[in-house]
Amino acid sequence: MAYNCLSYESNNAITTITLNRPDVFNAFNDEQSYELQDALKAAKKDDNCRVIVLTGAGKAFCSGQDLKAIAGAEKRSFIDSLHKRYNPIIREMRNMPKPIICRLNGVAAGAGCSLALASDFIVASENASLIEVFINVGLVLDSGSSFFLPRLVGSARAFELSTMGSKVSAKQALEWGMINRCVPAEQLDEATAEIANYYASAPTKAIGLMKKMLNKSFNSDLETMLEYEAYCQEVAGSSADNKEGVAAFNEKRKPIFTGK
């Protein structure tokens, strides 16, 4: 698929979406935000896609909003920008019935930090960092950071990180539970590929259901989740992957899941 501000590649059930404005550290202008919305929708519809890798070109993952791109605007509506540009991206990511791996190759700042935190699995280079930079320009958290951050690090750390704009190194982020893996920069591609390959051959329908369950659990009580688990288990139990998994177990072989 042809885009101006990102690249979209599919190979062996893995779709890689790369933010591609390296000269501005992959900061978002209008075009990139709309292209990312489109790319996520395309990956969702693609039956051959079973896992998505989201990353950035060059030295950064994403430095957030491109402030130079909006400098000439007379009056900018922040609410319109979030409703039309950023919020649809976050919703698409969280409602995606396939796992999204963030290949965190460098700094993730502002909305870029939100983008990383909205992913399902984060593999980071030791050189990477996350920073809620909004306070430095007198703004508040957006693009889902106020939802994800306190759930990952707790309210005390979330307040500090958001109100002081503190940079969190990848190693610190791993200790705090913000990311899943932290590897040397030269091993980032290998580590990402290993995880992507796992999900590319995993039971995708079950993973999509579990993603929905975990999302729902944030705002549910135990009784609600017990009922929802029963519903989702019925759906998963009717899948081809469940039948294959049981057959493989009984036949003492490795299952070959198709994601259906």
C-alpha positions as CSV (number, residue, x, y, z in Angstrom):
1,M,0.0,0.0,0.0
2,A,1.3,3.5,-0.9
3,Y,1.5,6.2,1.7
4,N,3.4,9.4,2.0
5,C,4.2,9.5,5.7
6,L,4.4,5.8,6.6
7,S,5.2,2.5,5.0
8,Y,3.0,-0.6,5.1
9,E,4.4,-4.1,4.5
10,S,3.0,-7.6,4.9
11,N,5.0,-10.8,5.0
12,N,4.2,-14.2,6.4
13,A,1.1,-13.0,8.3
14,I,3.0,-10.1,9.8
15,T,2.0,-6.5,8.9
16,T,4.7,-3.9,9.7
17,I,3.5,-0.2,9.8
18,T,6.5,2.2,10.0
19,L,6.0,5.9,10.8
20,N,8.2,7.5,8.1
21,R,9.0,11.2,8.8
22,P,12.5,10.6,10.3
23,D,13.6,14.2,9.6
24,V,11.1,15.3,12.4
25,F,11.5,12.1,14.5
26,N,8.2,10.8,13.0
27,A,6.2,13.6,14.5
28,F,2.5,13.7,13.5
29,N,1.2,16.0,11.0
30,D,-2.4,15.7,9.7
31,E,-1.5,13.5,6.8
32,Q,0.4,10.9,9.0
33,S,-2.4,10.7,11.5
34,Y,-5.0,10.0,8.8
35,E,-2.7,7.6,7.0
36,L,-2.2,5.6,10.3
37,Q,-5.9,5.4,10.8
38,D,-6.2,4.0,7.2
39,A,-3.4,1.5,7.7
40,L,-4.8,0.1,10.9
41,K,-8.2,-0.4,9.2
42,A,-6.5,-2.1,6.3
43,A,-4.6,-4.5,8.6
44,K,-7.9,-5.2,10.5
45,K,-9.7,-6.2,7.3
46,D,-6.8,-8.3,6.0
47,D,-7.5,-11.9,6.7
48,N,-3.8,-12.8,6.0
49,C,-2.6,-10.4,8.8
50,R,-2.4,-12.0,12.2
51,V,-0.1,-9.6,14.0
52,I,0.9,-6.0,13.5
53,V,4.3,-4.4,14.2
54,L,4.3,-0.7,14.8
55,T,7.6,1.2,14.6
56,G,9.3,4.4,13.5
57,A,11.9,5.1,10.8
58,G,15.3,6.4,11.8
59,K,16.4,7.2,15.3
60,A,12.9,7.8,16.9
61,F,9.7,6.0,17.4
62,C,7.5,9.1,17.4
63,S,8.0,12.5,19.0
64,G,4.3,13.4,19.1
65,Q,2.6,16.3,17.4
66,D,4.7,18.2,14.9
67,L,4.5,21.6,16.4
68,K,6.1,23.3,13.4
69,A,3.4,21.9,11.2
70,I,0.7,23.8,13.1
71,A,2.7,26.9,13.9
72,G,1.1,28.9,11.1
73,A,-2.5,28.1,12.0
74,E,-4.5,31.1,13.2
75,K,-6.7,29.2,15.6
76,R,-6.4,25.5,16.3
77,S,-9.2,23.4,17.9
78,F,-7.5,20.9,20.2
79,I,-10.8,19.0,20.6
80,D,-11.3,18.7,16.9
81,S,-7.7,17.5,16.5
82,L,-8.2,14.8,19.1
83,H,-11.6,13.7,17.9
84,K,-10.6,13.5,14.2
85,R,-6.9,12.6,14.3
86,Y,-5.6,10.9,17.5
87,N,-8.6,9.3,19.3
88,P,-9.6,7.2,16.2
89,I,-6.1,5.8,16.1
90,I,-6.1,4.7,19.8
91,R,-9.6,3.3,19.5
92,E,-8.6,1.3,16.4
93,M,-5.6,-0.1,18.2
94,R,-7.5,-1.2,21.3
95,N,-10.4,-2.6,19.2
96,M,-8.0,-4.4,16.9
97,P,-8.8,-8.2,17.1
98,K,-5.1,-8.9,16.5
99,P,-2.0,-8.2,18.7
100,I,-0.1,-5.0,18.1
101,I,3.7,-5.1,18.9
102,C,5.4,-1.8,19.4
103,R,9.0,-2.0,18.2
104,L,10.2,0.9,20.3
105,N,13.4,1.9,18.4
106,G,13.9,5.4,20.0
107,V,12.1,8.2,21.8
108,A,8.3,8.0,22.2
109,A,7.1,11.5,23.4
110,G,3.7,13.0,23.9
111,A,1.2,11.4,21.6
112,G,4.0,9.1,20.5
113,C,4.2,7.8,24.1
114,S,0.4,7.3,24.1
115,L,0.8,5.3,20.8
116,A,3.4,3.0,22.4
117,L,1.3,2.5,25.6
118,A,-1.8,1.6,23.5
119,S,0.1,-1.3,22.0
120,D,-0.3,-4.8,23.3
121,F,3.4,-5.7,23.5
122,I,6.4,-3.4,23.6
123,V,9.9,-4.5,22.6
124,A,12.3,-1.6,23.3
125,S,15.9,-0.9,22.4
126,E,18.0,0.0,25.4
127,N,18.4,3.4,23.7
128,A,14.7,4.1,23.7
129,S,12.8,6.2,26.1
130,L,9.2,7.4,26.9
131,I,8.2,10.8,28.0
132,E,4.9,12.5,28.6
133,V,6.1,15.8,27.3
134,F,2.7,17.6,27.3
135,I,3.5,19.7,30.4
136,N,6.5,21.3,28.7
137,V,4.1,23.2,26.4
138,G,1.4,23.8,29.0
139,L,-0.9,20.9,27.8
140,V,-2.4,17.9,29.5
141,L,-2.2,14.2,28.7
142,D,-4.1,13.0,25.6
143,S,-4.4,10.2,23.1
144,G,-5.2,7.8,26.0
145,S,-2.2,8.4,28.2
146,S,-4.4,9.4,31.2
147,F,-6.0,5.9,30.9
148,F,-2.9,3.8,30.2
149,L,-0.3,5.4,32.3
150,P,-1.8,5.1,35.9
151,R,-2.8,1.5,35.1
152,L,0.8,0.6,34.2
153,V,2.8,2.5,36.8
154,G,0.3,3.5,39.6
155,S,-1.2,6.9,40.4
156,A,1.9,8.3,42.2
157,R,4.3,7.7,39.4
158,A,1.7,8.6,36.8
159,F,1.3,12.0,38.5
160,E,5.0,12.6,38.6
161,L,5.7,11.5,35.0
162,S,2.8,13.6,33.6
163,T,3.3,16.8,35.7
164,M,7.1,16.9,35.6
165,G,7.6,15.5,32.0
166,S,10.2,13.0,33.3
167,K,11.9,10.9,30.7
168,V,11.8,7.2,31.4
169,S,14.6,5.0,30.0
170,A,13.7,1.7,28.5
171,K,15.5,-0.1,31.3
172,Q,13.4,1.8,33.9
173,A,10.3,1.3,31.9
174,L,10.9,-2.4,32.0
175,E,11.3,-2.4,35.8
176,W,8.1,-0.3,36.2
177,G,6.0,-2.6,33.9
178,M,5.5,-0.1,31.1
179,I,7.1,-2.3,28.5
180,N,7.6,-6.1,28.0
181,R,11.2,-6.4,26.7
182,C,14.4,-4.3,26.7
183,V,17.2,-5.4,24.5
184,P,20.4,-4.0,23.1
185,A,19.8,-1.9,20.0
186,E,21.5,-4.4,17.7
187,Q,19.2,-7.1,18.9
188,L,15.9,-5.2,18.5
189,D,15.1,-6.6,15.1
190,E,15.7,-10.2,16.1
191,A,13.7,-9.8,19.3
192,T,10.8,-8.2,17.5
193,A,10.8,-10.9,14.8
194,E,10.8,-13.6,17.4
195,I,7.7,-12.3,19.1
196,A,6.0,-11.4,15.8
197,N,6.6,-14.9,14.5
198,Y,5.1,-16.4,17.6
199,Y,1.9,-14.4,17.3
200,A,1.8,-15.0,13.5
201,S,1.3,-18.7,14.1
202,A,-0.7,-18.4,17.3
203,P,-4.5,-18.9,17.7
204,T,-5.5,-15.4,16.6
205,K,-9.2,-15.6,17.4
206,A,-8.5,-16.6,21.0
207,I,-5.9,-13.8,21.3
208,G,-8.4,-11.2,19.9
209,L,-11.0,-12.4,22.4
210,M,-8.6,-12.2,25.3
211,K,-7.7,-8.7,24.2
212,K,-11.4,-7.7,24.4
213,M,-11.7,-9.4,27.8
214,L,-8.7,-7.6,29.3
215,N,-10.0,-4.2,27.9
216,K,-13.4,-4.9,29.5
217,S,-11.9,-5.9,32.8
218,F,-10.6,-2.3,33.5
219,N,-14.2,-1.1,34.1
220,S,-15.9,-4.3,35.3
221,D,-16.6,-6.2,38.5
222,L,-15.8,-9.9,39.0
223,E,-19.4,-11.1,38.2
224,T,-19.4,-9.2,34.9
225,M,-16.1,-10.8,33.9
226,L,-17.1,-14.3,34.9
227,E,-20.1,-14.0,32.6
228,Y,-18.0,-12.5,29.8
229,E,-15.4,-15.2,30.2
230,A,-18.1,-17.8,29.7
231,Y,-19.4,-16.1,26.6
232,C,-15.9,-15.7,25.1
233,Q,-15.0,-19.3,25.9
234,E,-18.0,-20.5,24.0
235,V,-16.9,-18.5,21.0
236,A,-13.3,-19.8,21.3
237,G,-14.5,-23.3,21.8
238,S,-16.2,-23.2,18.5
239,S,-13.1,-22.1,16.6
240,A,-11.1,-24.3,14.2
241,D,-8.0,-23.5,16.3
242,N,-9.5,-25.1,19.4
243,K,-10.3,-28.2,17.4
244,E,-6.7,-28.2,16.1
245,G,-5.2,-27.6,19.5
246,V,-7.1,-30.5,21.0
247,A,-6.3,-32.8,18.1
248,A,-2.6,-31.9,18.3
249,F,-2.6,-32.5,22.1
250,N,-4.1,-36.0,21.7
251,E,-1.8,-36.8,18.8
252,K,1.2,-35.6,20.7
253,R,2.3,-33.1,18.0
254,K,2.7,-29.3,17.6
255,P,-0.6,-27.6,16.6
256,I,-0.8,-25.7,13.4
257,F,-3.1,-22.8,14.1
258,T,-4.7,-20.9,11.3
259,G,-6.2,-18.0,13.3
260,K,-9.7,-19.1,12.7
